[in-house]
Amino acid sequence: MGYKSLTYLKGIDNVVVIDNSVIMRWILNDGSVEEQQISRFVLKAISTHDITPVVPFLWIYEASNVITSYVKKGLINIEVGQKRLGMPFDICHILDHKIDLSVLVDVSVKYNLSSYDASYLSLANILQCPISTLDKKLQRASLKFGRELYAL
């Protein structure tokens, strides 16, 4: 399992910040029918190179935390969880970028988001690109923030 770590996106087109809520639907096959349809649409757009998926570096920790919780609950075993994490690690560009902490806290408070969700929104704003999320709070905040929602 490897990943594409970036410090900048020079020369990369059609960037979309992909929230963990979308990625987890790919690998856990849970959620509503509508969430599954949206996540598959995004995955297909990635596979046909219509979009370039980007996630903030914290996604590594967020995704592994979700898998760990599924393992602890006995919903999947550890080998399956680790294997399923391989696919998004191989297709997403993980951007190691700098976000001003005061901006992150301000976005979190102003839009009633976790700092994790605020980092996705802040990244989309820095890159001036759409965001794909199944999280309703993050969807509302993204629209208020002026970011286009991809696949919704």
Z-matrix of the N, CA and C atoms (Angstrom, degrees):
N
C 1 1.453
C 2 1.524 1 107.64
N 3 1.291 2 116.13 1 124.08
C 4 1.446 3 121.04 2 177.09
C 5 1.511 4 108.89 3 -129.48
N 6 1.296 5 115.73 4 179.37
C 7 1.452 6 118.05 5 174.89
C 8 1.508 7 109.41 6 -151.25
N 9 1.314 8 114.22 7 161.37
C 10 1.451 9 121.19 8 179.79
C 11 1.521 10 107.57 9 -97.66
N 12 1.302 11 116.66 10 106.67
C 13 1.453 12 120.82 11 179.19
C 14 1.518 13 108.45 12 -97.13
N 15 1.282 14 115.95 13 133.15
C 16 1.456 15 121.67 14 -179.04
C 17 1.517 16 109.96 15 -124.55
N 18 1.289 17 116.05 16 150.18
C 19 1.452 18 119.88 17 170.72
C 20 1.531 19 110.17 18 -110.23
N 21 1.316 20 116.69 19 -12.41
C 22 1.458 21 122.32 20 175.65
C 23 1.529 22 108.07 21 -156.52
N 24 1.327 23 116.96 22 168.46
C 25 1.464 24 121.08 23 -175.51
C 26 1.523 25 112.10 24 -120.94
N 27 1.295 26 118.08 25 32.77
C 28 1.455 27 121.41 26 -178.84
C 29 1.525 28 110.20 27 -59.38
N 30 1.330 29 115.61 28 126.26
C 31 1.456 30 121.10 29 176.11
C 32 1.519 31 115.46 30 81.09
N 33 1.324 32 118.45 31 5.84
C 34 1.463 33 121.14 32 179.01
C 35 1.519 34 108.41 33 -103.40
N 36 1.338 35 115.78 34 126.42
C 37 1.460 36 121.62 35 -176.13
C 38 1.525 37 112.29 36 -103.25
N 39 1.328 38 114.91 37 165.71
C 40 1.461 39 123.35 38 172.97
C 41 1.522 40 113.17 39 55.27
N 42 1.309 41 115.67 40 43.32
C 43 1.460 42 121.54 41 -178.48
C 44 1.525 43 110.25 42 -73.32
N 45 1.332 44 115.63 43 136.30
C 46 1.459 45 122.84 44 173.20
C 47 1.528 46 106.95 45 -134.99
N 48 1.324 47 116.54 46 128.42
C 49 1.456 48 120.35 47 174.23
C 50 1.527 49 107.08 48 -77.82
N 51 1.328 50 115.72 49 126.01
C 52 1.462 51 121.55 50 -177.11
C 53 1.525 52 108.35 51 -107.13
N 54 1.316 53 116.17 52 119.51
C 55 1.460 54 121.84 53 178.65
C 56 1.529 55 110.18 54 -74.88
N 57 1.316 56 115.87 55 152.74
C 58 1.456 57 121.44 56 -179.66
C 59 1.529 58 112.60 57 -58.90
N 60 1.320 59 117.90 58 -28.42
C 61 1.472 60 120.56 59 179.62
C 62 1.524 61 111.40 60 -60.24
N 63 1.305 62 117.63 61 -35.37
C 64 1.466 63 122.04 62 177.94
C 65 1.528 64 110.07 63 -73.16
N 66 1.317 65 115.64 64 -45.94
C 67 1.466 66 120.66 65 -177.23
C 68 1.524 67 111.47 66 -63.52
N 69 1.311 68 117.09 67 -39.92
C 70 1.468 69 120.01 68 -179.62
C 71 1.527 70 111.91 69 -64.91
N 72 1.320 71 117.85 70 -30.41
C 73 1.478 72 119.94 71 176.20
C 74 1.518 73 109.95 72 -64.98
N 75 1.362 74 117.85 73 -35.36
C 76 1.466 75 120.42 74 178.43
C 77 1.508 76 110.59 75 -62.95
N 78 1.317 77 116.03 76 -45.86
C 79 1.456 78 118.19 77 -169.00
C 80 1.517 79 114.69 78 -93.95
N 81 1.330 80 117.65 79 -18.11
C 82 1.463 81 119.62 80 -179.50
C 83 1.531 82 112.86 81 -105.82
N 84 1.320 83 116.55 82 -12.76
C 85 1.469 84 121.55 83 179.25
C 86 1.522 85 112.56 84 51.32
N 87 1.327 86 115.79 85 41.21
C 88 1.454 87 119.05 86 175.47
C 89 1.523 88 109.03 87 -125.17
N 90 1.304 89 117.04 88 -173.35
C 91 1.455 90 120.97 89 -175.59
C 92 1.514 91 110.06 90 94.07
N 93 1.309 92 115.40 91 177.72
C 94 1.463 93 121.16 92 -178.15
C 95 1.532 94 111.31 93 -71.77
N 96 1.304 95 115.50 94 166.55
C 97 1.469 96 121.06 95 176.78
C 98 1.529 97 109.47 96 -59.96
N 99 1.327 98 116.68 97 -42.54
C 100 1.463 99 120.50 98 179.66
C 101 1.531 100 111.22 99 -62.61
N 102 1.340 101 117.14 100 -42.99
C 103 1.461 102 120.31 101 178.52
C 104 1.526 103 110.93 102 -63.12
N 105 1.321 104 116.36 103 -40.35
C 106 1.468 105 120.65 104 177.87
C 107 1.533 106 110.57 105 -62.49
N 108 1.339 107 116.65 106 -42.98
C 109 1.472 108 120.18 107 179.93
C 110 1.527 109 111.08 108 -62.82
N 111 1.323 110 116.29 109 -44.03
C 112 1.460 111 120.33 110 -179.84
C 113 1.525 112 110.37 111 -64.22
N 114 1.323 113 116.40 112 -46.03
C 115 1.468 114 119.00 113 -178.12
C 116 1.526 115 111.22 114 -64.58
N 117 1.318 116 117.53 115 -37.34
C 118 1.478 117 120.16 116 177.74
C 119 1.528 118 111.60 117 -68.34
N 120 1.330 119 116.49 118 -35.94
C 121 1.461 120 120.82 119 176.38
C 122 1.531 121 110.02 120 -60.84
N 123 1.338 122 116.12 121 -45.61
C 124 1.464 123 120.85 122 179.15
C 125 1.529 124 109.88 123 -63.80
N 126 1.317 125 117.05 124 -44.71
C 127 1.463 126 121.05 125 179.53
C 128 1.526 127 111.38 126 -60.67
N 129 1.325 128 116.72 127 -40.36
C 130 1.467 129 120.41 128 178.34
C 131 1.535 130 110.48 129 -65.24
N 132 1.346 131 116.45 130 -41.16
C 133 1.467 132 120.23 131 178.36
C 134 1.527 133 111.19 132 -61.65
N 135 1.318 134 116.08 133 -34.03
C 136 1.465 135 120.28 134 176.47
C 137 1.520 136 109.95 135 -69.57
N 138 1.329 137 116.22 136 -45.79
C 139 1.472 138 119.87 137 -176.40
C 140 1.526 139 112.54 138 -66.45
N 141 1.328 140 117.58 139 -27.19
C 142 1.465 141 120.94 140 177.94
C 143 1.533 142 111.58 141 -93.59
N 144 1.325 143 116.26 142 5.50
C 145 1.466 144 123.50 143 178.25
C 146 1.529 145 112.84 144 64.04
N 147 1.331 146 116.75 145 25.82
C 148 1.467 147 120.18 146 174.61
C 149 1.523 148 110.95 147 -75.08
N 150 1.333 149 116.17 148 -27.72
C 151 1.457 150 120.72 149 176.34
C 152 1.525 151 109.35 150 -135.23
N 153 1.321 152 114.76 151 157.95
C 154 1.463 153 122.19 152 174.18
C 155 1.522 154 107.01 153 -111.15
N 156 1.332 155 117.39 154 113.63
C 157 1.468 156 120.18 155 -176.52
C 158 1.524 157 112.36 156 -79.36
N 159 1.324 158 115.62 157 130.72
C 160 1.450 159 121.86 158 179.16
C 161 1.525 160 108.53 159 -128.19
N 162 1.309 161 115.44 160 138.20
C 163 1.464 162 121.72 161 175.57
C 164 1.525 163 108.26 162 -130.67
N 165 1.341 164 116.61 163 151.46
C 166 1.467 165 118.05 164 174.92
C 167 1.526 166 109.95 165 -72.36
N 168 1.324 167 116.66 166 158.74
C 169 1.451 168 121.29 167 -176.83
C 170 1.525 169 112.30 168 -57.00
N 171 1.322 170 117.58 169 -32.84
C 172 1.467 171 119.65 170 -179.43
C 173 1.522 172 112.16 171 -63.12
N 174 1.331 173 117.55 172 -15.31
C 175 1.466 174 120.25 173 179.06
C 176 1.524 175 111.22 174 -57.22
N 177 1.323 176 117.70 175 -34.28
C 178 1.466 177 121.37 176 179.50
C 179 1.525 178 109.70 177 -54.91
N 180 1.310 179 116.28 178 -46.36
C 181 1.462 180 121.48 179 -177.89
C 182 1.529 181 111.32 180 -73.76
N 183 1.314 182 115.82 181 -39.87
C 184 1.468 183 120.01 182 -179.82
C 185 1.530 184 110.84 183 -64.28
N 186 1.320 185 117.25 184 -45.55
C 187 1.465 186 120.88 185 -179.12
C 188 1.525 187 111.04 186 -65.98
N 189 1.327 188 116.78 187 -43.91
C 190 1.467 189 118.26 188 179.81
C 191 1.521 190 111.26 189 -66.64
N 192 1.322 191 117.92 190 -30.21
C 193 1.466 192 121.01 191 176.72
C 194 1.527 193 111.25 192 -66.04
N 195 1.326 194 117.08 193 -41.79
C 196 1.471 195 120.50 194 177.89
C 197 1.530 196 109.98 195 -63.31
N 198 1.324 197 116.71 196 -46.87
C 199 1.469 198 120.19 197 179.39
C 200 1.531 199 109.98 198 -60.79
N 201 1.324 200 116.83 199 -43.87
C 202 1.466 201 120.76 200 178.94
C 203 1.528 202 110.94 201 -58.79
N 204 1.332 203 117.26 202 -41.25
C 205 1.467 204 119.54 203 -179.79
C 206 1.530 205 110.99 204 -66.58
N 207 1.327 206 117.67 205 -36.45
C 208 1.470 207 120.81 206 176.99
C 209 1.531 208 110.80 207 -66.81
N 210 1.335 209 116.48 208 -37.74
C 211 1.464 210 120.43 209 177.61
C 212 1.526 211 109.64 210 -65.97
N 213 1.324 212 117.57 211 -46.35
C 214 1.464 213 122.04 212 -178.83
C 215 1.530 214 111.98 213 -62.36
N 216 1.326 215 116.58 214 -32.89
C 217 1.472 216 120.76 215 178.79
C 218 1.527 217 111.90 216 -81.21
N 219 1.328 218 116.94 217 -5.72
C 220 1.456 219 121.05 218 -179.98
C 221 1.521 220 114.01 219 78.44
N 222 1.333 221 117.71 220 16.94
C 223 1.468 222 121.52 221 -178.90
C 224 1.527 223 111.89 222 -80.45
N 225 1.325 224 116.55 223 -28.62
C 226 1.462 225 122.22 224 174.25
C 227 1.529 226 106.98 225 -144.80
N 228 1.340 227 115.91 226 159.96
C 229 1.465 228 116.78 227 174.83
C 230 1.527 229 108.94 228 -92.93
N 231 1.299 230 115.36 229 164.93
C 232 1.459 231 120.74 230 -172.36
C 233 1.527 232 112.81 231 -61.44
N 234 1.330 233 117.45 232 -37.92
C 235 1.469 234 120.35 233 -179.21
C 236 1.528 235 110.61 234 -65.43
N 237 1.324 236 116.04 235 -42.39
C 238 1.470 237 120.44 236 177.98
C 239 1.524 238 110.04 237 -63.38
N 240 1.325 239 116.64 238 -44.87
C 241 1.462 240 120.43 239 179.59
C 242 1.512 241 112.52 240 -59.83
N 243 1.321 242 115.98 241 -45.28
C 244 1.466 243 119.73 242 179.59
C 245 1.527 244 111.36 243 -65.65
N 246 1.312 245 116.45 244 -39.97
C 247 1.467 246 120.11 245 179.13
C 248 1.529 247 111.01 246 -64.38
N 249 1.333 248 115.97 247 -43.37
C 250 1.469 249 119.33 248 -179.00
C 251 1.519 250 112.59 249 -66.04
N 252 1.312 251 117.46 250 -30.46
C 253 1.464 252 119.91 251 177.10
C 254 1.524 253 112.05 252 -67.91
N 255 1.333 254 116.86 253 -20.11
C 256 1.458 255 120.68 254 -178.36
C 257 1.515 256 113.65 255 -59.97
N 258 1.326 257 117.54 256 -40.87
C 259 1.470 258 120.71 257 -176.30
C 260 1.528 259 112.12 258 -61.38
N 261 1.345 260 119.74 259 -54.55
C 262 1.466 261 116.57 260 -179.75
C 263 1.532 262 112.86 261 -65.35
N 264 1.332 263 117.37 262 -30.88
C 265 1.461 264 119.48 263 176.69
C 266 1.518 265 110.33 264 -62.49
N 267 1.315 266 117.21 265 -33.87
C 268 1.456 267 120.84 266 -177.97
C 269 1.528 268 113.70 267 -80.38
N 270 1.337 269 117.85 268 -23.89
C 271 1.468 270 118.51 269 -175.22
C 272 1.522 271 114.96 270 -107.87
N 273 1.319 272 117.81 271 -19.29
C 274 1.463 273 119.89 272 -178.66
C 275 1.523 274 110.67 273 -92.68
N 276 1.304 275 115.04 274 144.21
C 277 1.462 276 121.58 275 173.32
C 278 1.525 277 106.31 276 -90.86
N 279 1.304 278 116.20 277 120.98
C 280 1.457 279 121.25 278 -178.98
C 281 1.527 280 107.42 279 -96.25
N 282 1.307 281 114.99 280 115.33
C 283 1.461 282 120.19 281 -173.57
C 284 1.521 283 110.30 282 -96.81
N 285 1.297 284 115.10 283 119.09
C 286 1.456 285 121.72 284 176.01
C 287 1.525 286 106.50 285 -93.03
N 288 1.305 287 115.29 286 91.91
C 289 1.456 288 120.70 287 -175.47
C 290 1.526 289 109.54 288 -118.96
N 291 1.283 290 115.69 289 166.58
C 292 1.451 291 120.76 290 179.66
C 293 1.531 292 109.15 291 -103.67
N 294 1.321 293 114.48 292 129.20
C 295 1.458 294 120.30 293 175.82
C 296 1.515 295 107.24 294 -119.68
N 297 1.302 296 116.16 295 133.11
C 298 1.454 297 121.81 296 176.33
C 299 1.519 298 108.44 297 -63.92
N 300 1.323 299 117.18 298 122.47
C 301 1.461 300 122.16 299 -177.00
C 302 1.524 301 111.96 300 -57.46
N 303 1.318 302 117.51 301 -38.58
C 304 1.467 303 119.91 302 -179.89
C 305 1.531 304 110.74 303 -65.55
N 306 1.337 305 116.64 304 -35.37
C 307 1.466 306 120.26 305 176.81
C 308 1.525 307 109.90 306 -67.01
N 309 1.324 308 116.63 307 -43.29
C 310 1.460 309 121.09 308 179.81
C 311 1.531 310 111.14 309 -60.26
N 312 1.315 311 116.84 310 -46.49
C 313 1.463 312 120.89 311 178.90
C 314 1.519 313 110.34 312 -65.09
N 315 1.325 314 117.10 313 -41.92
C 316 1.462 315 121.11 314 179.59
C 317 1.525 316 111.09 315 -61.04
N 318 1.329 317 117.45 316 -46.19
C 319 1.471 318 121.39 317 179.08
C 320 1.529 319 110.02 318 -63.75
N 321 1.331 320 116.68 319 -41.69
C 322 1.468 321 120.73 320 179.21
C 323 1.523 322 111.49 321 -59.41
N 324 1.313 323 116.02 322 -47.79
C 325 1.472 324 120.99 323 -177.48
C 326 1.522 325 110.52 324 -71.33
N 327 1.315 326 116.88 325 -49.02
C 328 1.470 327 121.34 326 -175.49
C 329 1.525 328 112.65 327 -60.71
N 330 1.326 329 117.34 328 -37.63
C 331 1.462 330 121.07 329 -175.87
C 332 1.531 331 113.22 330 -108.60
N 333 1.342 332 115.94 331 10.12
C 334 1.472 333 121.86 332 176.62
C 335 1.538 334 111.71 333 55.37
N 336 1.328 335 114.92 334 50.44
C 337 1.460 336 121.84 335 -179.37
C 338 1.523 337 110.70 336 -116.14
N 339 1.328 338 115.94 337 156.66
C 340 1.455 339 118.88 338 168.22
C 341 1.524 340 107.57 339 -68.30
N 342 1.319 341 116.60 340 159.17
C 343 1.465 342 118.12 341 177.82
C 344 1.523 343 110.78 342 -64.62
N 345 1.353 344 116.99 343 -27.29
C 346 1.466 345 120.39 344 176.30
C 347 1.530 346 110.08 345 -63.25
N 348 1.336 347 116.17 346 -50.98
C 349 1.463 348 119.44 347 179.91
C 350 1.517 349 111.34 348 -64.83
N 351 1.315 350 116.56 349 -37.08
C 352 1.465 351 119.96 350 178.20
C 353 1.525 352 111.03 351 -62.67
N 354 1.326 353 117.42 352 -30.39
C 355 1.470 354 119.18 353 179.15
C 356 1.525 355 111.41 354 -68.83
N 357 1.337 356 117.77 355 -36.04
C 358 1.463 357 120.72 356 175.83
C 359 1.534 358 109.87 357 -64.70
N 360 1.330 359 115.75 358 -45.59
C 361 1.461 360 120.34 359 179.92
C 362 1.527 361 111.18 360 -64.81
N 363 1.316 362 116.76 361 -42.59
C 364 1.466 363 120.21 362 178.33
C 365 1.527 364 111.42 363 -62.93
N 366 1.333 365 116.38 364 -40.29
C 367 1.461 366 120.07 365 177.94
C 368 1.529 367 110.69 366 -63.17
N 369 1.327 368 116.82 367 -45.26
C 370 1.476 369 119.87 368 178.15
C 371 1.517 370 110.62 369 -60.56
N 372 1.318 371 117.01 370 -36.77
C 373 1.455 372 120.02 371 178.93
C 374 1.527 373 111.18 372 -69.69
N 375 1.322 374 117.37 373 -42.98
C 376 1.469 375 120.94 374 178.36
C 377 1.531 376 110.29 375 -60.20
N 378 1.335 377 115.91 376 -42.58
C 379 1.469 378 120.73 377 -178.28
C 380 1.522 379 113.34 378 -82.68
N 381 1.352 380 115.90 379 -9.34
C 382 1.467 381 121.61 380 -177.29
C 383 1.527 382 110.52 381 54.58
N 384 1.336 383 115.47 382 50.94
C 385 1.454 384 120.50 383 -177.28
C 386 1.526 385 110.36 384 -134.19
N 387 1.327 386 116.77 385 166.96
C 388 1.470 387 120.38 386 177.19
C 389 1.527 388 111.67 387 -69.04
N 390 1.314 389 114.50 388 165.86
C 391 1.457 390 121.78 389 176.57
C 392 1.528 391 107.90 390 -128.05
N 393 1.313 392 116.68 391 141.83
C 394 1.460 393 121.78 392 176.70
C 395 1.524 394 107.73 393 -114.64
N 396 1.319 395 116.59 394 118.09
C 397 1.455 396 121.67 395 -178.71
C 398 1.524 397 109.91 396 -148.28
N 399 1.313 398 115.29 397 148.90
C 400 1.461 399 121.48 398 174.10
C 401 1.525 400 110.80 399 -100.39
N 402 1.302 401 116.70 400 -6.53
C 403 1.459 402 123.29 401 -179.33
C 404 1.532 403 109.50 402 -76.17
N 405 1.324 404 116.15 403 117.85
C 406 1.481 405 120.89 404 -174.91
C 407 1.526 406 112.06 405 -62.62
N 408 1.327 407 117.98 406 -41.26
C 409 1.470 408 120.74 407 178.67
C 410 1.520 409 110.70 408 -61.88
N 411 1.324 410 115.74 409 -44.00
C 412 1.460 411 120.04 410 -179.86
C 413 1.522 412 110.86 411 -68.20
N 414 1.322 413 117.83 412 -34.21
C 415 1.469 414 120.65 413 175.30
C 416 1.526 415 110.50 414 -61.41
N 417 1.336 416 116.49 415 -49.75
C 418 1.468 417 120.33 416 -179.92
C 419 1.529 418 111.37 417 -61.29
N 420 1.327 419 116.24 418 -45.31
C 421 1.467 420 120.01 419 179.77
C 422 1.525 421 111.19 420 -63.16
N 423 1.325 422 117.11 421 -39.89
C 424 1.464 423 120.76 422 -180.00
C 425 1.523 424 111.14 423 -61.37
N 426 1.327 425 115.91 424 -43.90
C 427 1.464 426 119.59 425 179.14
C 428 1.529 427 111.32 426 -65.33
N 429 1.327 428 117.18 427 -42.03
C 430 1.471 429 120.74 428 177.41
C 431 1.521 430 110.85 429 -64.47
N 432 1.314 431 116.04 430 -32.01
C 433 1.462 432 122.63 431 -178.87
C 434 1.524 433 111.26 432 -80.22
N 435 1.349 434 116.57 433 -9.93
C 436 1.459 435 120.45 434 178.69
C 437 1.516 436 114.79 435 90.37
N 438 1.326 437 117.54 436 16.19
C 439 1.453 438 121.22 437 178.82
C 440 1.515 439 109.80 438 -97.15
N 441 1.311 440 116.65 439 134.67
C 442 1.463 441 122.90 440 176.75
C 443 1.535 442 109.25 441 -70.69
N 444 1.339 443 115.61 442 142.88
C 445 1.458 444 121.02 443 175.68
C 446 1.528 445 108.43 444 -94.61
N 447 1.318 446 116.59 445 126.11
C 448 1.466 447 120.42 446 179.86
C 449 1.518 448 109.97 447 -90.37
N 450 1.331 449 115.50 448 131.62
C 451 1.470 450 124.71 449 174.57
C 452 1.519 451 113.12 450 75.31
N 453 1.318 452 118.08 451 19.57
C 454 1.472 453 120.07 452 176.91
C 455 1.505 454 110.87 453 -122.15
